[in-house]
């Protein structure tokens, strides 16, 4: 089964890290990614730039509305994601729980809905 693991982080906590703390977290994350790749769990991973660089797009009554930055007023923003292969939700949670930035926020683990081509309805 495939699972999308989304790393939600508080920008404030990341901003408060000293350079050595940030470098250590980054090195730990890269080592963990390498381990996931070697174990066959990792399909794809990417970090995201700060939510301050984002735009939120909505279409309402046929009109495009664009808001700079994150729209939701939350402490945690999506900081990155990793797509993994795991036997089941239990294993996916185990993999996600070792993601280093989980100590600074949370990891949402969501199964991918795999639909066969003949089942697609648009």
TIRO-2110 file (N, C-alpha, C; in Angstrom, 1 decimal):
// TIRO-2110
0.8, -1.2, 0.0, N, 1, A
0.0, 0.0, 0.0, CA, 1, A
0.9, 1.2, 0.0, C, 1, A
0.4, 2.3, -0.6, N, 2, A
1.1, 3.6, -0.6, CA, 2, A
0.4, 4.5, 0.4, C, 2, A
1.3, 5.3, 1.0, N, 3, A
0.8, 6.3, 2.0, CA, 3, A
1.5, 7.6, 1.8, C, 3, A
0.7, 8.7, 1.8, N, 4, A
1.3, 10.0, 1.8, CA, 4, A
1.5, 10.5, 3.2, C, 4, A
2.7, 10.8, 3.6, N, 5, A
3.0, 11.3, 4.9, CA, 5, A
3.3, 12.8, 4.8, C, 5, A
2.5, 13.6, 5.4, N, 6, A
2.7, 15.1, 5.3, CA, 6, A
3.2, 15.6, 6.6, C, 6, A
4.3, 16.3, 6.5, N, 7, A
5.0, 16.9, 7.7, CA, 7, A
4.5, 18.3, 8.0, C, 7, A
3.8, 18.4, 9.1, N, 8, A
3.2, 19.7, 9.5, CA, 8, A
4.2, 20.3, 10.6, C, 8, A
4.6, 21.5, 10.3, N, 9, A
5.6, 22.1, 11.2, CA, 9, A
5.3, 23.5, 11.6, C, 9, A
5.7, 23.9, 12.8, N, 10, A
5.5, 25.3, 13.2, CA, 10, A
6.7, 26.1, 12.7, C, 10, A
6.4, 27.1, 11.8, N, 11, A
7.5, 27.9, 11.3, CA, 11, A
8.2, 28.6, 12.4, C, 11, A
7.5, 29.0, 13.5, N, 12, A
8.2, 29.7, 14.6, CA, 12, A
9.2, 28.8, 15.2, C, 12, A
8.9, 27.5, 15.4, N, 13, A
9.9, 26.6, 16.0, CA, 13, A
11.1, 26.4, 15.1, C, 13, A
10.9, 26.3, 13.8, N, 14, A
12.0, 26.2, 12.9, CA, 14, A
12.8, 27.5, 12.9, C, 14, A
12.2, 28.6, 12.9, N, 15, A
12.9, 29.9, 13.0, CA, 15, A
13.8, 30.1, 14.3, C, 15, A
13.3, 29.4, 15.3, N, 16, A
14.0, 29.5, 16.6, CA, 16, A
15.3, 28.6, 16.7, C, 16, A
15.4, 27.7, 15.7, N, 17, A
16.6, 26.8, 15.8, CA, 17, A
17.8, 27.6, 15.5, C, 17, A
18.9, 27.3, 16.2, N, 18, A
20.2, 27.9, 15.9, CA, 18, A
20.7, 27.2, 14.6, C, 18, A
21.7, 27.8, 14.0, N, 19, A
22.3, 27.2, 12.7, CA, 19, A
22.8, 25.8, 13.0, C, 19, A
23.5, 25.5, 14.1, N, 20, A
23.9, 24.1, 14.4, CA, 20, A
22.7, 23.2, 14.6, C, 20, A
21.7, 23.6, 15.2, N, 21, A
20.5, 22.8, 15.5, CA, 21, A
19.8, 22.5, 14.1, C, 21, A
19.7, 23.5, 13.3, N, 22, A
19.1, 23.3, 11.9, CA, 22, A
19.9, 22.4, 11.1, C, 22, A
21.2, 22.5, 11.1, N, 23, A
22.1, 21.6, 10.4, CA, 23, A
22.0, 20.2, 10.9, C, 23, A
21.9, 20.0, 12.2, N, 24, A
21.8, 18.7, 12.8, CA, 24, A
20.5, 18.0, 12.3, C, 24, A
19.4, 18.8, 12.4, N, 25, A
18.1, 18.3, 12.0, CA, 25, A
18.1, 17.9, 10.5, C, 25, A
18.7, 18.8, 9.7, N, 26, A
18.7, 18.5, 8.3, CA, 26, A
19.6, 17.2, 8.0, C, 26, A
20.7, 17.1, 8.7, N, 27, A
21.5, 15.9, 8.5, CA, 27, A
20.8, 14.6, 9.0, C, 27, A
20.1, 14.7, 10.1, N, 28, A
19.3, 13.6, 10.6, CA, 28, A
18.2, 13.2, 9.6, C, 28, A
17.6, 14.2, 9.0, N, 29, A
16.5, 13.9, 8.1, CA, 29, A
17.0, 13.3, 6.8, C, 29, A
18.2, 13.8, 6.3, N, 30, A
18.8, 13.2, 5.1, CA, 30, A
19.2, 11.8, 5.3, C, 30, A
19.7, 11.5, 6.5, N, 31, A
20.1, 10.1, 6.9, CA, 31, A
18.9, 9.2, 7.0, C, 31, A
17.8, 9.7, 7.5, N, 32, A
16.6, 8.9, 7.6, CA, 32, A
16.0, 8.7, 6.2, C, 32, A
16.0, 9.7, 5.3, N, 33, A
15.6, 9.5, 4.0, CA, 33, A
16.4, 8.4, 3.3, C, 33, A
17.7, 8.4, 3.5, N, 34, A
18.6, 7.4, 2.9, CA, 34, A
18.2, 6.0, 3.4, C, 34, A
17.9, 5.9, 4.7, N, 35, A
17.5, 4.6, 5.3, CA, 35, A
16.2, 4.2, 4.7, C, 35, A
15.2, 5.1, 4.5, N, 36, A
14.0, 4.7, 3.9, CA, 36, A
14.1, 4.2, 2.5, C, 36, A
15.0, 4.9, 1.7, N, 37, A
15.3, 4.5, 0.4, CA, 37, A
15.9, 3.1, 0.3, C, 37, A
16.9, 2.8, 1.2, N, 38, A
17.5, 1.5, 1.2, CA, 38, A
16.6, 0.4, 1.7, C, 38, A
15.6, 0.7, 2.5, N, 39, A
14.7, -0.3, 3.0, CA, 39, A
13.6, -0.6, 2.0, C, 39, A
13.5, 0.3, 1.0, N, 40, A
12.4, 0.1, 0.0, CA, 40, A
11.1, 0.8, 0.3, C, 40, A
11.1, 1.5, 1.4, N, 41, A
9.8, 2.2, 1.8, CA, 41, A
9.6, 3.5, 1.0, C, 41, A
10.7, 4.2, 0.7, N, 42, A
10.5, 5.5, 0.1, CA, 42, A
10.2, 5.5, -1.4, C, 42, A
9.2, 6.2, -1.8, N, 43, A
8.9, 6.4, -3.2, CA, 43, A
9.3, 7.7, -3.7, C, 43, A
9.0, 8.8, -2.9, N, 44, A
9.3, 10.2, -3.2, CA, 44, A
9.3, 11.0, -2.0, C, 44, A
10.1, 12.0, -1.9, N, 45, A
10.0, 13.0, -0.8, CA, 45, A
10.5, 14.4, -1.3, C, 45, A
9.9, 15.4, -0.8, N, 46, A
10.3, 16.8, -1.1, CA, 46, A
10.0, 17.6, 0.1, C, 46, A
10.9, 18.5, 0.4, N, 47, A
10.6, 19.6, 1.4, CA, 47, A
9.9, 20.7, 0.6, C, 47, A
9.2, 21.5, 1.3, N, 48, A
8.5, 22.7, 0.7, CA, 48, A
9.2, 24.0, 1.2, C, 48, A
9.2, 25.0, 0.4, N, 49, A
9.6, 26.3, 0.9, CA, 49, A
8.6, 26.8, 1.9, C, 49, A
9.0, 27.8, 2.7, N, 50, A
8.2, 28.3, 3.7, CA, 50, A
6.8, 28.7, 3.2, C, 50, A
5.8, 28.5, 4.1, N, 51, A
4.4, 28.8, 3.7, CA, 51, A
4.3, 30.3, 3.4, C, 51, A
5.2, 31.1, 3.9, N, 52, A
5.2, 32.5, 3.6, CA, 52, A
5.4, 32.8, 2.1, C, 52, A
5.9, 31.8, 1.3, N, 53, A
6.1, 32.0, -0.1, CA, 53, A
4.9, 31.4, -0.9, C, 53, A
3.8, 30.9, -0.3, N, 54, A
2.7, 30.3, -0.9, CA, 54, A
1.6, 31.2, -1.4, C, 54, A
0.8, 30.7, -2.2, N, 55, A
-0.5, 31.4, -2.5, CA, 55, A
-1.6, 30.4, -2.4, C, 55, A
-2.8, 30.8, -2.0, N, 56, A
-3.9, 30.0, -1.9, CA, 56, A
-4.9, 30.4, -3.0, C, 56, A
-5.4, 29.5, -3.8, N, 57, A
-6.3, 29.8, -4.9, CA, 57, A
-7.6, 29.2, -4.7, C, 57, A
-8.7, 29.9, -4.9, N, 58, A
-10.1, 29.4, -4.8, CA, 58, A
-10.8, 30.0, -5.9, C, 58, A
-11.8, 29.2, -6.4, N, 59, A
-12.7, 29.7, -7.4, CA, 59, A
-14.1, 29.8, -6.8, C, 59, A
-14.7, 31.0, -6.8, N, 60, A
-16.0, 31.2, -6.2, CA, 60, A
-16.8, 32.0, -7.2, C, 60, A
-18.0, 31.5, -7.5, N, 61, A
-18.9, 32.1, -8.4, CA, 61, A
-18.2, 32.4, -9.7, C, 61, A
-17.3, 31.5, -10.2, N, 62, A
-16.6, 31.7, -11.4, CA, 62, A
-15.4, 32.6, -11.4, C, 62, A
-15.2, 33.2, -10.2, N, 63, A
-14.1, 34.2, -10.1, CA, 63, A
-12.9, 33.6, -9.3, C, 63, A
-11.7, 33.8, -9.8, N, 64, A
-10.5, 33.3, -9.1, CA, 64, A
-10.1, 34.3, -8.0, C, 64, A
-9.9, 33.7, -6.8, N, 65, A
-9.5, 34.5, -5.6, CA, 65, A
-8.1, 33.9, -5.2, C, 65, A
-7.1, 34.8, -5.1, N, 66, A
-5.8, 34.4, -4.7, CA, 66, A
-5.4, 35.2, -3.5, C, 66, A
-4.9, 34.4, -2.5, N, 67, A
-4.5, 35.0, -1.2, CA, 67, A
-3.0, 34.7, -1.1, C, 67, A
-2.1, 35.6, -0.9, N, 68, A
-0.7, 35.3, -0.6, CA, 68, A
-0.6, 34.7, 0.7, C, 68, A
0.3, 33.7, 0.8, N, 69, A
0.6, 33.0, 2.0, CA, 69, A
-0.4, 32.0, 2.3, C, 69, A
-0.2, 31.3, 3.5, N, 70, A
-1.2, 30.3, 3.9, CA, 70, A
-2.5, 31.0, 4.2, C, 70, A
-3.6, 30.4, 3.8, N, 71, A
-4.9, 30.9, 4.1, CA, 71, A
-5.4, 30.6, 5.5, C, 71, A
-5.2, 29.4, 5.9, N, 72, A
-5.7, 29.0, 7.2, CA, 72, A
-4.8, 29.6, 8.3, C, 72, A
-5.5, 30.0, 9.4, N, 73, A
-4.8, 30.6, 10.5, CA, 73, A
-4.4, 29.4, 11.5, C, 73, A
-3.4, 28.8, 11.2, N, 74, A
-2.9, 27.7, 12.0, CA, 74, A
-1.5, 27.9, 12.4, C, 74, A
-1.1, 27.2, 13.5, N, 75, A
0.4, 27.3, 13.9, CA, 75, A
1.2, 26.4, 13.0, C, 75, A
0.7, 25.3, 12.6, N, 76, A
1.5, 24.4, 11.7, CA, 76, A
1.1, 24.5, 10.3, C, 76, A
2.1, 24.5, 9.4, N, 77, A
2.0, 24.5, 8.0, CA, 77, A
2.7, 23.3, 7.4, C, 77, A
2.2, 22.9, 6.2, N, 78, A
2.8, 21.8, 5.5, CA, 78, A
4.2, 22.2, 5.2, C, 78, A
5.2, 21.4, 5.7, N, 79, A
6.6, 21.7, 5.4, CA, 79, A
7.2, 20.8, 4.4, C, 79, A
6.6, 19.7, 4.1, N, 80, A
7.1, 18.7, 3.1, CA, 80, A
6.3, 17.4, 3.2, C, 80, A
6.6, 16.5, 2.3, N, 81, A
5.9, 15.3, 2.3, CA, 81, A
6.8, 14.1, 1.9, C, 81, A
6.4, 12.9, 2.2, N, 82, A
7.1, 11.8, 1.7, CA, 82, A
6.1, 10.7, 1.4, C, 82, A
6.2, 10.1, 0.2, N, 83, A
5.3, 9.1, -0.3, CA, 83, A
6.0, 7.8, 0.0, C, 83, A
5.4, 6.9, 0.7, N, 84, A
6.0, 5.6, 1.1, CA, 84, A
5.2, 4.4, 0.7, C, 84, A
5.8, 3.3, 0.7, N, 85, A
5.2, 2.0, 0.5, CA, 85, A
5.3, 1.3, 1.8, C, 85, A
4.2, 0.8, 2.3, N, 86, A
4.1, 0.0, 3.6, CA, 86, A
3.1, -1.1, 3.5, C, 86, A
3.2, -2.1, 4.3, N, 87, A
2.3, -3.2, 4.3, CA, 87, A
0.9, -2.8, 4.7, C, 87, A
0.8, -1.9, 5.7, N, 88, A
-0.4, -1.5, 6.2, CA, 88, A
-0.3, -0.2, 7.0, C, 88, A
-1.4, 0.4, 7.5, N, 89, A
-1.3, 1.6, 8.2, CA, 89, A
-0.4, 1.5, 9.5, C, 89, A
-0.4, 0.4, 10.1, N, 90, A
0.5, 0.3, 11.3, CA, 90, A
1.9, 0.5, 10.9, C, 90, A
2.4, -0.1, 9.8, N, 91, A
3.8, 0.0, 9.4, CA, 91, A
4.0, 1.5, 8.9, C, 91, A
3.0, 2.1, 8.2, N, 92, A
3.2, 3.4, 7.8, CA, 92, A
3.4, 4.4, 8.9, C, 92, A
2.6, 4.2, 10.0, N, 93, A
2.7, 5.0, 11.2, CA, 93, A
4.1, 4.8, 11.8, C, 93, A
4.5, 3.6, 11.9, N, 94, A
5.9, 3.4, 12.5, CA, 94, A
6.9, 4.1, 11.7, C, 94, A
6.9, 4.1, 10.3, N, 95, A
7.8, 4.8, 9.5, CA, 95, A
7.7, 6.3, 9.7, C, 95, A
6.5, 6.8, 9.8, N, 96, A
6.3, 8.2, 9.9, CA, 96, A
6.8, 8.7, 11.3, C, 96, A
6.6, 7.9, 12.3, N, 97, A
7.0, 8.3, 13.7, CA, 97, A
8.5, 8.5, 13.9, C, 97, A
9.3, 8.0, 13.0, N, 98, A
10.7, 8.2, 13.1, CA, 98, A
11.2, 9.4, 12.2, C, 98, A
10.3, 10.1, 11.5, N, 99, A
10.7, 11.3, 10.7, CA, 99, A
11.1, 12.4, 11.7, C, 99, A
12.3, 12.9, 11.6, N, 100, A
12.9, 13.8, 12.6, CA, 100, A
12.1, 15.0, 12.9, C, 100, A
11.4, 15.7, 12.0, N, 101, A
10.7, 16.9, 12.3, CA, 101, A
9.4, 16.6, 13.0, C, 101, A
9.0, 15.3, 13.2, N, 102, A
7.8, 15.0, 14.0, CA, 102, A
8.0, 15.6, 15.4, C, 102, A
9.2, 15.8, 15.8, N, 103, A
9.4, 16.4, 17.2, CA, 103, A
9.0, 17.8, 17.2, C, 103, A
8.9, 18.5, 16.1, N, 104, A
8.6, 19.9, 16.0, CA, 104, A
7.2, 20.2, 15.5, C, 104, A
6.5, 19.1, 15.2, N, 105, A
5.1, 19.3, 14.7, CA, 105, A
4.4, 18.0, 14.7, C, 105, A
3.9, 17.6, 13.5, N, 106, A
3.1, 16.3, 13.4, CA, 106, A
3.3, 15.8, 12.0, C, 106, A
3.1, 14.5, 11.8, N, 107, A
3.1, 13.9, 10.5, CA, 107, A
1.7, 13.3, 10.3, C, 107, A
1.0, 13.7, 9.3, N, 108, A
-0.3, 13.1, 8.9, CA, 108, A
0.0, 12.0, 7.9, C, 108, A
-0.5, 10.8, 8.3, N, 109, A
-0.3, 9.6, 7.4, CA, 109, A
-1.7, 9.3, 6.8, C, 109, A
-1.7, 9.3, 5.5, N, 110, A
-3.0, 9.1, 4.8, CA, 110, A
-2.8, 8.1, 3.6, C, 110, A
-3.6, 7.0, 3.6, N, 111, A
-3.5, 6.0, 2.5, CA, 111, A
-3.8, 6.7, 1.2, C, 111, A
-3.1, 6.2, 0.2, N, 112, A
-3.4, 6.7, -1.2, CA, 112, A
-4.6, 5.8, -1.7, C, 112, A
-5.5, 6.4, -2.3, N, 113, A
-6.7, 5.7, -2.9, CA, 113, A
-6.2, 5.3, -4.3, C, 113, A
-5.9, 4.0, -4.4, N, 114, A
-5.5, 3.5, -5.7, CA, 114, A
-6.7, 3.0, -6.5, C, 114, A
-7.0, 3.7, -7.5, N, 115, A
-8.2, 3.4, -8.3, CA, 115, A
-7.7, 2.8, -9.7, C, 115, A
-8.3, 1.7, -10.0, N, 116, A
-8.0, 1.1, -11.3, CA, 116, A
-8.5, 2.0, -12.5, C, 116, A
-7.9, 2.1, -13.6, N, 117, A
-8.3, 2.9, -14.7, CA, 117, A
-9.8, 2.8, -15.0, C, 117, A
-10.3, 1.6, -15.1, N, 118, A
-11.7, 1.4, -15.4, CA, 118, A
-12.7, 1.9, -14.4, C, 118, A
-12.2, 2.1, -13.1, N, 119, A
-13.0, 2.6, -12.0, CA, 119, A
-13.0, 4.1, -12.0, C, 119, A
-12.2, 4.8, -12.7, N, 120, A
-12.2, 6.3, -12.6, CA, 120, A
-13.4, 6.9, -13.1, C, 120, A
-13.9, 7.8, -12.4, N, 121, A
-15.1, 8.5, -12.8, CA, 121, A
-14.8, 10.0, -12.6, C, 121, A
-14.9, 10.7, -13.7, N, 122, A
-14.7, 12.2, -13.7, CA, 122, A
-15.9, 12.9, -14.0, C, 122, A
END
